[in-house]
Amino acid sequence: MHHIRRRSSRVGSPSNTVIVSVSVFALCCGLWLLGDGAATNAPPQPSTAQAYSAPDGRGSGRPSEQAAALPPSPPDRIRVPAIGVDAPLTGLGLTSTGSLDVPPPERTNLAGWYEAGTTPGETGTAVVAGHVDNAEGPAVFYSLGALRKGDTVEVGRRDGGTAVFTVHAVEVYDARDFPDEKVYGAAKRPELRIITCGGGYSRTTGYRGNVVVYAHLTDSR
């Protein structure tokens, strides 16, 4: 996972956070990859077929594929059946330097959500982040880059409900070209971003960028 420096401002509803400045600093060095060679153990990366296909770059979900927004409720669990993820969520704040904090790297089956922003299921862009690995091996989002359009993400909420999101794009970015507005910009519908490390691996600098999953709310129960 990476440290993400961010500055937030509110637009529209109080829950719709726009992140207007992002800098990326490597946190997960992938030291375990050196054991058997990076080519053998490198996590999957998304293909170009999973990139945005809509001309406006905002995904291809049609109105009939969207569900009504839910009231705010903090999330407590994330499940991604296609890649076997079933993990608790912890709230993430900002560090003293203004970067997004991250889950403890030793807790490999733990993800975090930016609790000062949109809660998953309400209108706006909710952000979930987690490690791809640590020095011992794979972590919660090791297989994130293997997701495909149409896969689902289930977020359990503290109000007892579950927000179900459908993936409409999976992309990978070099840290130098991270598209801040595209990833963190305000949304008019309930959307979710899931972020982990990716973009290739260097023995000297670790992962070169991030894998980002884009999804929108399609059901609730």
Secondary structure, DSSP 8 states (H G I E B T S, - for coil): -EEEEEEEEE-SSTT-EEEEEEEEEE----TTHHHH-HHHH------GGGS--STTSS----GGG---------EEEEEEGGGTEEEEEEEE-B-TTSEE----TT-TT-EEEETTS--TTSSEEEEEE--SEETTEE-TTTTGGG--TT-EEEEEETTS-EEEEEEEEEEEEEGGG--HHHHHS--SSEEEEEEEEEEEEETTTEEEEEEEEEEEEEEE-
